[in-house]
Amino acid sequence: MLDLLTDTTHWLSQHPGWIGAALALAAFAESFFVIGIILPGAIVLFALAALAGGLELPIVPLLLATAAGASVGDISSFFIGRELEHLFHDRTEGRRWHRHLDRTHDFLEKWGMLAVVVGRFVGPIRPFLPAVAGAAGMGRRQFIASDLVSSLAWAPFYVLPGYFSAAALA
């Protein structure tokens, strides 16, 4: 994984126009159902942001790309949850993930729309909450509105530390 990250950052340093797309893709993967729990997204986002800061790329487009990638990952997961709703209720399917799914469902039941916003900042919940929200029948507009707000608030927490550390060293 480290070699892939090194090779990717080397290529991106020679093609900086793709850094925003790489941030969006990393944020998408970090937010996407199940994959976000496996992928070390924080490390990838930090490395890409550090590269961008070292190259002194404008920060606002990078933040927007990161937020957009995160939202697309969440919204895709939300609709996956709607399609796979029966699996969330069938205790014999996907047994390995039930502990995470049950915790996420309880969190969503307790907090509603606020759960979508807060859940974006809770690592183990982040990749499951959108799918559980979809399976639980949360309204599409309600979810998307909450998700857009949370993604815009979340992106700076993952991009700015790397960006400004590299910019300070340059």
Secondary structure, 3 states (H helix, E strand, C coil): CHHHHHHHHHHHHHCHHHHHHHHHHHHHHHHCCCHHHHCCHHHHHHHHHHHHHHCCCCHHHHHHHHHHHHHHHHHHHHHHHHHCHHHHHCCCCCHHHHHHHHHHHHHHHHHCHHHHHHHCCCCCCCCCHHHHHHHCCCCHHHHHHHHHHHHHHHHHHHHHHHHHHHHHHC
